[in-house]
Amino acid sequence: MFGIIVALLSGALMSIQGVFNTEVTKQTGTWLTNSFVQCTGFLVCLIIWFFKERKKNPPIEILTVEPKYYLLGGVIGAFITFTVIVGMSALGPAKAVMLIVAAQLIVAYLIEVFGIFGVEKSGFDWMKLLGTGLFLAGIILFKARE
């Protein structure tokens, strides 16, 4: 149950953040907004790490992570922020988030099915494919009245 609540909170926060970032971009610029978002996020993480994990996880540990491409999360995060801002600005929050979540679902399922990036391979499941299809059908229904 805890995982479900956290996942729902994550989705809600992503939508709110996307709207906030899009509005800031209208008053500044895409990359300035993105820089501010990444920097403030970094500061918050650094403060929380300092109080909760610094004794257990010293900073040097990050250099021991293998494979090294796992460390690209921050770079990917910068492009996620950029694409969310541009997507929401072009499509509006509801359409953009539907497409973002659809892409997340499809890519996550492919990662799981093929065991990409060290994820345990789950194999193909018709029910998951059906669920993905129903989700995509929901997006089509949501947009049908436009």
RASUL-V751501 format. One record per backbone hydrogen bond with DSSP energy under -0.5 kcal/mol. NH is the residue of the N-H (numbers start at 1). CO is the residue of the C=O. Records with the same first field share a line. If there is no record, write none. Layout:
NH->CO / CO
This chain:
5->1
6->2
7->3
8->4
9->5
10->6
11->7
12->8
13->9
14->10
15->11
16->12
17->13
18->14
19->15
20->16
21->17
22->18
23->19
24->20
25->21
26->22
27->23 / 24
28->24
33->29
34->30
35->31
36->32
37->33
38->34
39->35
40->36
41->37
42->38
43->39
44->40
45->41
46->42
47->43
48->44
49->45
50->46
51->47
52->48
53->49
54->49
57->53
61->58
62->59
63->60
64->61
65->62
70->67
71->68
72->69
73->70
74->71
76->72
77->73
78->74
79->75
80->76
81->77
82->78
83->79
84->80
85->81
86->82
87->83
88->84
89->85
90->86
91->87
92->88
96->92
97->93
98->94
99->95
100->96
101->97
102->98
103->99
104->100
105->101
106->102
107->103
108->104
109->105
110->106
111->107
112->108
113->109
114->110
115->111
116->111
118->115
119->116
122->112
123->112 / 113
129->125
130->126
131->127
132->128
133->129
134->130
135->131
136->132
137->133
138->134
139->135
140->136
141->137
142->138
143->139
144->140
146->143
